[in-house]
Amino acid sequence: MRALATVLAVGAVVLAFAPFVAAPLVALAAAVAAALLVEPALLRSARTLRLLLLALLFSVLTGALIAYTGGAARGLTKGIGVFGRTAVLLILAGLASRNVNAERLLALSARLRLRRLGLVLSLALNAFPHLVEAWREAWIALAVRRFRSRPRLADLPRLAETLLAHAARVADEAAEAAALRGHSAFSAPPLKVPAAPQLVVITGRAGGGKTTALRATAAALRDRRIDVAGFLQLPIVESGVRVGFIVHDLQSGAECRLASRAAPGAGQHGTGFLFDPRGFALARRALERAPIGSVVVADEIGPVELRGGGHLPALQRAMVRARPVAVLLGVRPQLVPAFLARLAPATALVVNVDETADATAAVLAAVAPLSGQL
Amino acid sequence: MRDARPWTHAALFGTLWASAEITLGTLLAAGRVPMFGTLMASFGVLCMVTARRLQPAAGATLAMGLVVMFLKVFFAGGLALGAVVGILSQALLLELAFTAARSTLPGAVIGGALALATAPLQLFLFFFLFAGGDSVAALDQALRSFAQTLGVAGPATLALLAYLVGFNLLVGGLLGAFCWRLAGRVRARVRGRV
């Protein structure tokens, strides 16, 4: 029954805009038949009747207008055509709104090979009630902060800014969730990494303590006699400004300058830094020496690696050769969803140092059991 | 590198725009507030420009238009044909402007101007889609006759339309620049100043 209704609905849309005089009326009959098959109550609802009356009024006005300039017969034909087309679209839209939910939408979009659009529309469908509520809450919060019973017109830009920032945060969270749930339709094909190990992403704002947390975690793992290999990227700070990075080999303790702040516009790989190949070589050697079954650490994985360069080839090789029990990555918050999508791990733990009181304990809780070192 | 964020941003910012269209837009339409279409289009431009500044991915702005159309149909329980035509044309024009200008300020200014300029043209576009080209000519002729009855001579419809489009182009350009600036503040608020 539902399949027949779908065929009738599609046929009605095609016919509604066909260049034949009778086509809109045949299309209307098909749309009514589709509604009778799956949702007869729709045709009796007050809202549908009101909309159809409006469509009729619009059609009569259009027909009268054309009759005034082109003759009565032409006006009548055009008026009927306009009513047929608008009525078909109104009925089918009402029908769709009563019969489609997020799950059906996803299934349909997958069948039509439009999976990404299906995910976008499903997310919108689920987020709608939340954002409507956010409007109300932001409005009240603004009034409370300004000590007024209700905000003024001058407050509108601030309200818009608050709501837009809120939407952006929810979008970031949704992207992260999509990556964790493996919605590959959203992203580029994942990297070919065999038997993806436990992935731990340590994230947080710049200067928030990602490298410190990685260093502390590496030390704690070594205390538990778990092999740790890889590298940290220690910032070089002058007068409160980051002017470069040093690569620190976690096993040998060797250090080498990796990056130095470049003049504006002179940075490499789309960054503001100039890179030293010796720094990359030390990081590569640190990853190559990772013992089998160890924990591999790679700090400050960034946009260069996202584009397939930088430390990424060495990290991929280490993940293949050393079969690590876990990989610990230091990543900026805005790049986390993209990395999760690219690495497509079986499981992933994201630890935000800005929000976690003891980041080291959180990582140890995830990693230590894998090494049998409780 | 593509990731999920341009598409989740399209979904969320499209939803924000749709929530304004469905709640505030319905209220303003019911209250017959003058130029409410331009007001709602301005909010649409704000959402599209902000999303594009945060995630400059080609196609995401058009996806936002589809999200708004979809939610308007589903939550309003029927098809508001005029509004849907307007929303889709605004999203398409901003998408073209941003893609041509590589998601920069000129894209926001040109896109904003074009998007707002469609507001007075929507009636003609709607007539063209549903009643064919001769209905637009009939509308023009009827308006001229009406103007003559009132004693107004000259190319009434076209001149009036040109003035309206020109005014909206100017306001839309300024709005695009303002939205770009506001989008920068939103970006600083969400991502922190780099």
Interface residues (C-beta under 8 A of the other chain):
Chain A: R47 T48 L51 T62 L65 I66 Y68 T69 G70 R74 K78 G81 V82 R85 T86 L89 L90 L92 A93 G94 A96 S97 R98 V100 R116 L117 L119 V120 L121 L123 A124 L125 A127 F128 L131 V132 W135 P157 A160 E161 L163 L164 A165 A167 A168 R169 V170 A171 D172 A174 A175 A178 A179 H183 F186 S187 A188 R205 A206 P303 L306 R307 Q334 P337 A338 A341 R342
Chain B: M1 R2 D3 A4 R5 W7 T8 H9 A10 A11 L12 F13 G14 T15 L16 A18 S19 A20 T23 F43 L46 C47 T50 L54 A63 L66 V67 F70 L71 V73 F74 F75 A76 G77 G78 L79 L81 F127 F130 A131 G132 D134 S135 A137 A138 L139 Q141 A142 L182 A183 R185 V186 R187 R189 V190 R191 G192
